[in-house]
Amino acid sequence: MVTPAAVRHLGPNWYASVMGTAVVGTAGAALPVRVEGLRPLCAGAWALSLVMLVVLLAARALHWAHHGDQARADLLDPATVPFYGCLAMALLAVGGGALAVGRDWIGTERAVALDAVLFTAGTAVGLAAAVAVPYLMAVHHRVEPGQAGPVWLLPLVAPMVSAAVGPQLVPHLPPGQPRETLLLACFALFGLSLLATLLMLPLVFARLITAGPLPLALTPTLFLVLGPLGQSTTAVGNIADLAPGVLPAPYGRGFGALAVLYGVPVMGFALLWLALATAHVVRARRRGMGFAMTWWAFTFPVGTCVTGSAVLARHTGLVAYEALAVGLYALLVAAWLVAGVGTVRGLVSGRLPAGPRPAPVAPRPVTARTRSGAAR
């Protein structure tokens, strides 16, 4: 049973575990190759993510009800508040998974209803976070350029997740204006998130180059940069799949060309960043980096690269992208297992949710009196 005391330090970063679990299902369903027996496992991963989402929403409600002081402190903490973007992405990831694989278990009609509710809620929360978090950082927080990190991208990526999962609802709307409105709204969310990411990403890269490697516990967050790259490729590809039957010519066909012209170079940069981030993680691991909830950064961003690669395989027909999607999915599953085992161990041992570490006690200054006392 969850007690109020147990959730005092349950922050919004825990929604990353829901995202990472949901994407195992959706990315597996998107693979351009058929693997015998994989789809039921993907549906199982989605069902687990749905349970995790319900439990976390209840626990976070308990957190706000009994620990409002801590919840408000999180809003004023520049290191914590960006994780409110994870709430939006968790809602969207589970909602998108309902239509991708969850319909195998709950039926298409219920999956559409669930996806519509979670898509609407996730998009609203994501847009609110994309405005509120930068506002709080500008007005109430005092941040220095050296504090820039990949977590700053989280509230800005949430609308891109809406852009990626929204198109699958389009065929379930009446033809005409409703379908066209939703599809173009998804494209608007794509542009909103892309431009905001392009403003923030140089700050993250400049901090990494000029201030040196991130602290060991935060090193896994470098994988978060893969999120907007893979998700944007997925979004434009999913929009392109439906555009010819929804948008008037020549725009419908134009999205197909955009999916390739945009996705190929962006996925190229994603592979470059994957190699860079992996090198940093290997370095941090050698220097004693232990498990933390930041390890969930290895999951969802890699999953978006799986779906991005699958989109490119679908639009180009290249076997190379099929192989890339399969290879990245194997990496995703391995990362999910590692992060999941570490989280379960932490919960069982009581180390998670982790509270703030006590400040180290400064050593007493050495004086003539303390030296003489030590001698006695």
N, C-alpha and C positions, 0 to 999 in steps of 0.2 A: 504493500500500500504506500502511495506517495504522500508524504507529510509536508506541511508548509515549510518546515525547517529544511527539508531536503532540496527544495527548489530555489533557495535564496540566491544561489549563484548560477542558476540555469539561464544562460544568456541566449540571445537570438542566434548566436553562432551554431547552436544545436540543430537548427533547421538544415544545415549543410548535410547532415546525415540522411535526412529525408530526400534531399535532392540527389545525393550520391546513390541511394538505393533505387529511386525511381528511374534514374537514367540507365541503370543496368538493364531494366526491362525494355525501355523505349529504344535504346541503342541496339540491343539484341534483335528487336523486331525490325529495325531499319537496315540490318546488314544486307548487302546485295547478294549474298549467297545463302542457300538454305542449309541449315544444320539440323539433322534429325534430333528431335526431342528438345530443342532449344526453346521453342515458343512457350511450352508450358512452364518452363523455368522462368522465362521472362515475365509471364503472367503472375507467377508466384512472387517474384521480386517486386512487381507493382503492388500486389496485395499487401506485402510487408510494408512498403512505403506508405500505403494508405493508413494502416494501423499506426505506424510511427507518427504520421501527421496528426491523427486524432489525439494520440497520447500527448504529444508535444503541445498541441494547442490547449489541451486541458491543463497541462503542467504550467504553461506560460500564463494562463489565466489565473491559476493559483499564485503564481509568482507576483503578478500585478496586484492581486487582491490582498496578499499578506506581506509583501515586501515592496510596497510602492516607493520607499526611499531608495532602494537599490535599483529599481526599474528607472526612476528618474535620474539617478546617478549615471546609469548606462547611456541615457540620452545625451548627457553632457560630457561623456567620455569619447574623445575623437577616435580612440582605438576600438570602441565597441559599437558605436552607433552605425557605422557602415554595414554591419551584419544584419540590420533590419531589411536590407535587400534580400537576404536569404529567406525571409518569411514569404515574400512575394514569389520567389522562384520555387520554393517548396510547393506552394499552392498550384502554380502553373505546371510544375513537373508531374505532380500526381494527377492533375486534371488531364494533361496531354497523354499520360500513360493510360488513362481510362479508355480512350478511344483507340490507342495504338495496340494495346494488348489486354486491357482489363475487360473489354467487351466479350472476350472469350469466356469469362466467368460470370459476368453480371448482365450480359446482353447489350445489344447496340443501343436500345432506347434508354436504358438506365445510364449507360456510359456517356451518351450525348448529354443527358441532363446533368450528370455529375461534372463533366468537363465544362459545360456552360457556366455552372455556378462557380467552379474553381477558377476558370479563366477570367470571369468577370471580377471576382474578388482579387485574384492575383494581379491583374492588370491595374486595378484601382490602387492597391497597396504599392505596386511597383512604381507607378507614376507619382504617388505621394512621396515615396522614399527618394525618388530621383530629384525631387524638388526640395524636400525638407532636409535631407542629410547635407547636401552642399550648403544650404542656407545656415544650418546650425554650425557647420564647420567655419563658415565665413563670419558669422555674427557672434556666436557664443563660445566657440573653441578658439584656442590660440595655438595654431599649428605652425611649425617651421618646415622649410623645404626638405630638411633632412629626415622628417617624419613621414614623408610620402611613402606609401606602400601599396602593394596590389589590392589590399582590402578596400581601398578607396574606390575601386572599380565596381564593387558589388551592387550598390544601389543604382548604378548607371546601366548595368547589364540586364537588370530585371525586365525592362521593356523589350529588350531583344528576345528574351525567352517568350514573351507574349507574341512577338512577331513570328517566332518559329512554330509555336503550337497552335496559334489561332487559325491558320488556313485549313486545318482538318475539320473545323466546324463549318466552313463555308458550304460544302455540299448539303448540309442539313438545314440550310436556310432556304426560304422561297427564292426562286430565280429572279433575276433583275436587280433592282436597287439594293435589297438586303445583302446579297452575295457580294456585289461590287463594293459596297460600303465597308464591309468587314475586311475584304481582301486589301483594299487601299488603306484602311486603318492599320492593318498589320504592316504594310510597307511604310507608313508614317512612323510607326513605332520602331521599325528597323532604322530609319534615318535619324530619329531622335537619339536612340541609344548609340548609334555609330558615331555621330558627331560629338556627343558628350564623351565617348571613350577616346576619340582622337585628341580631345583636349586634355584628358587626364593621363593617358598612357605616357606621353613624353616626360611628365613629372616623375612617374614611377621609374622609368628607365634612367633618367638623369640622376635620381637619388641613388640608384644601384651603382652607377658608374662613379659618381663623385664621392659618395659617403661610404662605399664599401659594402660587403655582403650584409644581408639582413641578420638579425639575431637568430641563433640556432632554432629556437622554437617557431619562429615565423618563416623560416626558409621554405617550407612547403607551400606557403601562400603564393610563391612565384608561379605556381601552376594556374592560379586564378586568371592570369593574363590569357590563357588559352580559351577561357570561356567566351569572351566577346568575339574571338576569331572564329572558333568552330560554330558558335551559335548563329553568327551573322551569315556564314556560308550556308548553314542549314535553313535559315529563314528565307533568304532570297531564292534558294532552290525549291522550297516548299511552295512559295508564292508562284514561282514559275510553273510548277506542275498544274496549277489550277487557272492561271491567268488566261490562257487561250479560250476557255469556255465561259469566262466571266467578264473579261474586259474587252472593249471593242478593239478592232485592228487599228493601227499596227502594234498597240501596246501589249496585247496578249502575247504575241510572238517575241516581242522585244525582251520580255523577262527571261526567256530561255537563254538568249545570248548573254544577258546580264549575269545569270547564274554562273556561267562558265568564266566570263571575263573578270568577274569579281572574285569568285571562289578560288580559282587556281592560284593567283598570287597570294591571297590571304592565307590559304592553307599551307603554302610554301613558307610564309613567315611563321605560321603556327609550329611547323616542324623545326624551324630554327630555334624558336623560343623553347620548345620542348627539350631540345638538346642542351640549351643554356641552363634551363631550370633544373634539369636532371644533374648536370655537373655541380650546381650549387648544392643540391640535396645530398649528393655523394660526399661532397666536402664536409657538409654539416654533420652527416652521419659519422664520418670518421672522427669528428671532433666531439662526439658524445651526444648528438641530438636524440632525445628520447621521444616516446609517443606523446602526442597531444592532440586535441581536437582539430588542430590545423591540418592533420594528416588527411582529413576528408577533402581537402583541396586537391588531392590526387584523383578524385573520382569524377565529379560532375563536369569539370572543364575538359577532361579527357573524353568523357562521354559525348560532349558536343563536337569534338573533333571526329569521333566515330560517325555521327550522323552527318557531319559536313563532308567527310570522305564518301559516305554512301550516296549523298546527293550528287557529288561530282562523278561518281561511278555511273549513276543513273543518267546524267546529262551528257557525259562524254563517251560512255561505253568502254572506257579504258580498264583493262584488268589490273593495272597498277593501283588504281584507286580502290578496287575491290580488295586487293591484298592489304592495302594500307588500312582500310576499315576493319578487316579481320584482325590484323596485328594490334591495332589500337584497342580493339574490344578485349583482346586477351589481356592487355595491360590494365584496362579498366577493371576487369573482374579480379585480377590479382590485387590491385589497389583497394578495391572494395572489401575483399576478404581481410586484408591486413588492417585496414581502418576499422572494420566491424569487430574483429577479434580484440583489437586494442581497446575499443570503446566498451565492449562487454566486460572485459577484465577490469577496466577502471570503475565501472558501475558496481560490479560484484565486490571489489576490494574497498569501495567507498572513496577512492581518489577522485572520482568524477560524480557530480559536477565539481570542478575545482574552484575554490575561492581564491581571492588574491593572496599572494605570498606575503608574509610579514616582512617589513623592511629590515634589512640587516642592522644589527647593533654596531654602532661605530666604536672602535677600540678606544679605550681611555688614553689620553695623552700621557706620554712618559715624562715624569718630572723627578726632581731630586727626592720628593717625598715618597712617590710610588716606588722608586728604586730602593730606598732605604727600607720601606715596608716589605718589599719582596725579599730583601736580604735577611730580614728577621724571620 
